[in-house]
Amino acid sequence: MSNSCCGTQVIGALLPKYYFWPRYGSQQWRQYAMVLAVGFGVGIFLIGMVCAAVLMISKGVSPSDF
């Protein structure tokens, strides 16, 4: 694991504690964080499905030699 990855993890761990918790409150931020995580996962899934659909359509309409 590289140092940049560890630095990013430390920033990601400290950012909620010192920025988001005082701004939104601990409980409210935990609810927001769950919604953000689920939304990110759904977005990644939808992008993957669109890419798979475009790939299948492009392979289906491309000319092929028999």
N, CA, C and O atoms as a GROMACS GRO file, in nm:
protein
  264
    1MET      N    1   0.085  -0.117   0.000
    1MET     CA    2   0.000   0.000   0.000
    1MET      C    3   0.090   0.124   0.000
    1MET      O    4   0.188   0.131   0.074
    2SER      N    5   0.053   0.219  -0.084
    2SER     CA    6   0.136   0.339  -0.095
    2SER      C    7   0.098   0.442   0.011
    2SER      O    8  -0.008   0.433   0.073
    3ASN      N    9   0.185   0.540   0.029
    3ASN     CA   10   0.161   0.645   0.128
    3ASN      C   11   0.043   0.733   0.092
    3ASN      O   12  -0.027   0.782   0.180
    4SER      N   13   0.020   0.755  -0.038
    4SER     CA   14  -0.092   0.841  -0.077
    4SER      C   15  -0.225   0.778  -0.039
    4SER      O   16  -0.320   0.848  -0.006
    5CYS      N   17  -0.231   0.646  -0.043
    5CYS     CA   18  -0.354   0.577  -0.004
    5CYS      C   19  -0.378   0.593   0.146
    5CYS      O   20  -0.491   0.618   0.188
    6CYS      N   21  -0.274   0.581   0.226
    6CYS     CA   22  -0.289   0.597   0.371
    6CYS      C   23  -0.326   0.741   0.407
    6CYS      O   24  -0.407   0.763   0.497
    7GLY      N   25  -0.269   0.837   0.338
    7GLY     CA   26  -0.302   0.976   0.363
    7GLY      C   27  -0.448   1.006   0.330
    7GLY      O   28  -0.514   1.082   0.401
    8THR      N   29  -0.497   0.948   0.222
    8THR     CA   30  -0.636   0.966   0.185
    8THR      C   31  -0.729   0.904   0.289
    8THR      O   32  -0.834   0.961   0.320
    9GLN      N   33  -0.692   0.789   0.342
    9GLN     CA   34  -0.774   0.724   0.443
    9GLN      C   35  -0.777   0.807   0.572
    9GLN      O   36  -0.881   0.818   0.637
   10VAL      N   37  -0.664   0.863   0.608
   10VAL     CA   38  -0.660   0.947   0.729
   10VAL      C   39  -0.746   1.071   0.711
   10VAL      O   40  -0.820   1.109   0.801
   11ILE      N   41  -0.736   1.134   0.595
   11ILE     CA   42  -0.820   1.252   0.568
   11ILE      C   43  -0.967   1.212   0.570
   11ILE      O   44  -1.051   1.283   0.626
   12GLY      N   45  -0.999   1.098   0.509
   12GLY     CA   46  -1.137   1.051   0.508
   12GLY      C   47  -1.190   1.015   0.645
   12GLY      O   48  -1.310   1.025   0.670
   13ALA      N   49  -1.102   0.975   0.735
   13ALA     CA   50  -1.144   0.944   0.872
   13ALA      C   51  -1.160   1.070   0.957
   13ALA      O   52  -1.248   1.076   1.043
   14LEU      N   53  -1.075   1.169   0.935
   14LEU     CA   54  -1.080   1.291   1.016
   14LEU      C   55  -1.182   1.392   0.968
   14LEU      O   56  -1.234   1.470   1.048
   15LEU      N   57  -1.212   1.392   0.840
   15LEU     CA   58  -1.306   1.489   0.784
   15LEU      C   59  -1.444   1.482   0.849
   15LEU      O   60  -1.497   1.586   0.888
   16PRO      N   61  -1.505   1.364   0.863
   16PRO     CA   62  -1.636   1.362   0.929
   16PRO      C   63  -1.632   1.408   1.075
   16PRO      O   64  -1.721   1.479   1.121
   17LYS      N   65  -1.528   1.367   1.146
   17LYS     CA   66  -1.522   1.398   1.289
   17LYS      C   67  -1.509   1.547   1.316
   17LYS      O   68  -1.572   1.599   1.408
   18TYR      N   69  -1.429   1.615   1.237
   18TYR     CA   70  -1.402   1.756   1.266
   18TYR      C   71  -1.477   1.854   1.176
   18TYR      O   72  -1.478   1.973   1.205
   19TYR      N   73  -1.539   1.807   1.069
   19TYR     CA   74  -1.614   1.899   0.983
   19TYR      C   75  -1.763   1.868   0.980
   19TYR      O   76  -1.846   1.955   1.005
   20PHE      N   77  -1.797   1.742   0.948
   20PHE     CA   78  -1.937   1.709   0.928
   20PHE      C   79  -2.014   1.689   1.058
   20PHE      O   80  -2.130   1.729   1.067
   21TRP      N   81  -1.952   1.629   1.159
   21TRP     CA   82  -2.022   1.608   1.286
   21TRP      C   83  -2.060   1.740   1.353
   21TRP      O   84  -2.174   1.754   1.396
   22PRO      N   85  -1.970   1.838   1.362
   22PRO     CA   86  -2.012   1.966   1.422
   22PRO      C   87  -2.116   2.039   1.336
   22PRO      O   88  -2.201   2.111   1.389
   23ARG      N   89  -2.109   2.020   1.206
   23ARG     CA   90  -2.200   2.092   1.117
   23ARG      C   91  -2.341   2.031   1.117
   23ARG      O   92  -2.440   2.104   1.122
   24TYR      N   93  -2.350   1.898   1.110
   24TYR     CA   94  -2.479   1.830   1.098
   24TYR      C   95  -2.520   1.755   1.223
   24TYR      O   96  -2.637   1.719   1.237
   25GLY      N   97  -2.429   1.729   1.313
   25GLY     CA   98  -2.456   1.644   1.428
   25GLY      C   99  -2.419   1.501   1.394
   25GLY      O  100  -2.428   1.458   1.279
   26SER      N  101  -2.378   1.428   1.494
   26SER     CA  102  -2.328   1.292   1.471
   26SER      C  103  -2.434   1.201   1.411
   26SER      O  104  -2.408   1.131   1.313
   27GLN      N  105  -2.553   1.201   1.470
   27GLN     CA  106  -2.658   1.110   1.423
   27GLN      C  107  -2.707   1.148   1.283
   27GLN      O  108  -2.726   1.062   1.198
   28GLN      N  109  -2.726   1.276   1.260
   28GLN     CA  110  -2.773   1.321   1.128
   28GLN      C  111  -2.670   1.291   1.021
   28GLN      O  112  -2.706   1.251   0.910
   29TRP      N  113  -2.541   1.310   1.052
   29TRP     CA  114  -2.437   1.282   0.953
   29TRP      C  115  -2.431   1.134   0.921
   29TRP      O  116  -2.408   1.097   0.806
   30ARG      N  117  -2.451   1.048   1.019
   30ARG     CA  118  -2.450   0.904   0.992
   30ARG      C  119  -2.562   0.865   0.897
   30ARG      O  120  -2.544   0.777   0.814
   31GLN      N  121  -2.676   0.930   0.909
   31GLN     CA  122  -2.785   0.904   0.815
   31GLN      C  123  -2.749   0.955   0.675
   31GLN      O  124  -2.775   0.887   0.576
   32TYR      N  125  -2.691   1.073   0.667
   32TYR     CA  126  -2.649   1.127   0.537
   32TYR      C  127  -2.542   1.038   0.474
   32TYR      O  128  -2.545   1.012   0.354
   33ALA      N  129  -2.447   0.991   0.556
   33ALA     CA  130  -2.339   0.908   0.503
   33ALA      C  131  -2.394   0.778   0.445
   33ALA      O  132  -2.344   0.730   0.343
   34MET      N  133  -2.494   0.721   0.509
   34MET     CA  134  -2.554   0.597   0.457
   34MET      C  135  -2.620   0.624   0.322
   34MET      O  136  -2.605   0.545   0.229
   35VAL      N  137  -2.693   0.733   0.312
   35VAL     CA  138  -2.759   0.766   0.186
   35VAL      C  139  -2.655   0.792   0.076
   35VAL      O  140  -2.674   0.750  -0.038
   36LEU      N  141  -2.547   0.862   0.109
   36LEU     CA  142  -2.441   0.887   0.012
   36LEU      C  143  -2.376   0.758  -0.035
   36LEU      O  144  -2.349   0.741  -0.154
   37ALA      N  145  -2.349   0.666   0.058
   37ALA     CA  146  -2.286   0.539   0.022
   37ALA      C  147  -2.378   0.455  -0.067
   37ALA      O  148  -2.332   0.398  -0.166
   38VAL      N  149  -2.504   0.448  -0.032
   38VAL     CA  150  -2.598   0.370  -0.113
   38VAL      C  151  -2.616   0.434  -0.250
   38VAL      O  152  -2.621   0.364  -0.352
   39GLY      N  153  -2.627   0.566  -0.255
   39GLY     CA  154  -2.639   0.634  -0.383
   39GLY      C  155  -2.518   0.614  -0.471
   39GLY      O  156  -2.532   0.597  -0.592
   40PHE      N  157  -2.399   0.614  -0.413
   40PHE     CA  158  -2.278   0.589  -0.490
   40PHE      C  159  -2.279   0.448  -0.547
   40PHE      O  160  -2.247   0.428  -0.664
   41GLY      N  161  -2.317   0.350  -0.464
   41GLY     CA  162  -2.323   0.211  -0.511
   41GLY      C  163  -2.423   0.191  -0.622
   41GLY      O  164  -2.396   0.122  -0.720
   42VAL      N  165  -2.540   0.252  -0.608
   42VAL     CA  166  -2.643   0.240  -0.712
   42VAL      C  167  -2.597   0.308  -0.840
   42VAL      O  168  -2.620   0.257  -0.950
   43GLY      N  169  -2.531   0.422  -0.828
   43GLY     CA  170  -2.481   0.491  -0.946
   43GLY      C  171  -2.377   0.408  -1.021
   43GLY      O  172  -2.380   0.400  -1.144
   44ILE      N  173  -2.285   0.347  -0.948
   44ILE     CA  174  -2.184   0.262  -1.010
   44ILE      C  175  -2.251   0.144  -1.080
   44ILE      O  176  -2.212   0.107  -1.191
   45PHE      N  177  -2.351   0.083  -1.015
   45PHE     CA  178  -2.424  -0.029  -1.073
   45PHE      C  179  -2.494   0.012  -1.202
   45PHE      O  180  -2.487  -0.061  -1.301
   46LEU      N  181  -2.561   0.127  -1.201
   46LEU     CA  182  -2.632   0.171  -1.321
   46LEU      C  183  -2.537   0.202  -1.436
   46LEU      O  184  -2.566   0.171  -1.551
   47ILE      N  185  -2.424   0.262  -1.406
   47ILE     CA  186  -2.325   0.289  -1.510
   47ILE      C  187  -2.275   0.157  -1.570
   47ILE      O  188  -2.259   0.147  -1.691
   48GLY      N  189  -2.250   0.058  -1.486
   48GLY     CA  190  -2.207  -0.073  -1.534
   48GLY      C  191  -2.312  -0.139  -1.621
   48GLY      O  192  -2.278  -0.199  -1.723
   49MET      N  193  -2.438  -0.130  -1.583
   49MET     CA  194  -2.544  -0.191  -1.662
   49MET      C  195  -2.562  -0.120  -1.796
   49MET      O  196  -2.587  -0.185  -1.898
   50VAL      N  197  -2.550   0.012  -1.797
   50VAL     CA  198  -2.560   0.086  -1.923
   50VAL      C  199  -2.445   0.048  -2.016
   50VAL      O  200  -2.465   0.030  -2.136
   51CYS      N  201  -2.325   0.036  -1.961
   51CYS     CA  202  -2.210  -0.005  -2.042
   51CYS      C  203  -2.229  -0.145  -2.099
   51CYS      O  204  -2.197  -0.169  -2.216
   52ALA      N  205  -2.281  -0.237  -2.019
   52ALA     CA  206  -2.306  -0.372  -2.067
   52ALA      C  207  -2.413  -0.372  -2.175
   52ALA      O  208  -2.401  -0.445  -2.274
   53ALA      N  209  -2.518  -0.292  -2.159
   53ALA     CA  210  -2.624  -0.286  -2.259
   53ALA      C  211  -2.571  -0.228  -2.391
   53ALA      O  212  -2.602  -0.279  -2.498
   54VAL      N  213  -2.492  -0.122  -2.382
   54VAL     CA  214  -2.435  -0.062  -2.504
   54VAL      C  215  -2.342  -0.162  -2.572
   54VAL      O  216  -2.342  -0.171  -2.695
   55LEU      N  217  -2.265  -0.236  -2.497
   55LEU     CA  218  -2.176  -0.336  -2.555
   55LEU      C  219  -2.255  -0.445  -2.625
   55LEU      O  220  -2.220  -0.484  -2.737
   56MET      N  221  -2.361  -0.495  -2.562
   56MET     CA  222  -2.442  -0.600  -2.625
   56MET      C  223  -2.511  -0.549  -2.751
   56MET      O  224  -2.520  -0.621  -2.851
   57ILE      N  225  -2.561  -0.426  -2.747
   57ILE     CA  226  -2.626  -0.370  -2.865
   57ILE      C  227  -2.526  -0.350  -2.977
   57ILE      O  228  -2.555  -0.380  -3.093
   58SER      N  229  -2.408  -0.299  -2.944
   58SER     CA  230  -2.308  -0.275  -3.048
   58SER      C  231  -2.259  -0.406  -3.110
   58SER      O  232  -2.232  -0.411  -3.230
   59LYS      N  233  -2.248  -0.511  -3.031
   59LYS     CA  234  -2.208  -0.641  -3.086
   59LYS      C  235  -2.322  -0.704  -3.165
   59LYS      O  236  -2.298  -0.780  -3.259
   60GLY      N  237  -2.445  -0.675  -3.127
   60GLY     CA  238  -2.559  -0.731  -3.198
   60GLY      C  239  -2.585  -0.670  -3.333
   60GLY      O  240  -2.634  -0.738  -3.423
   61VAL      N  241  -2.552  -0.543  -3.351
   61VAL     CA  242  -2.579  -0.476  -3.478
   61VAL      C  243  -2.457  -0.468  -3.568
   61VAL      O  244  -2.468  -0.423  -3.682
   62SER      N  245  -2.342  -0.509  -3.521
   62SER     CA  246  -2.223  -0.503  -3.604
   62SER      C  247  -2.224  -0.617  -3.705
   62SER      O  248  -2.268  -0.728  -3.672
   63PRO      N  249  -2.178  -0.592  -3.825
   63PRO     CA  250  -2.178  -0.698  -3.926
   63PRO      C  251  -2.076  -0.806  -3.890
   63PRO      O  252  -1.968  -0.777  -3.838
   64SER      N  253  -2.113  -0.928  -3.918
   64SER     CA  254  -2.022  -1.039  -3.891
   64SER      C  255  -2.018  -1.131  -4.011
   64SER      O  256  -2.116  -1.142  -4.085
   65ASP      N  257  -1.906  -1.196  -4.030
   65ASP     CA  258  -1.889  -1.288  -4.143
   65ASP      C  259  -1.937  -1.427  -4.101
   65ASP      O  260  -1.907  -1.474  -3.992
   66PHE      N  261  -2.012  -1.492  -4.190
   66PHE     CA  262  -2.059  -1.627  -4.159
   66PHE      C  263  -1.983  -1.728  -4.240
   66PHE      O  264  -2.008  -1.848  -4.229
   0.00000   0.00000   0.00000
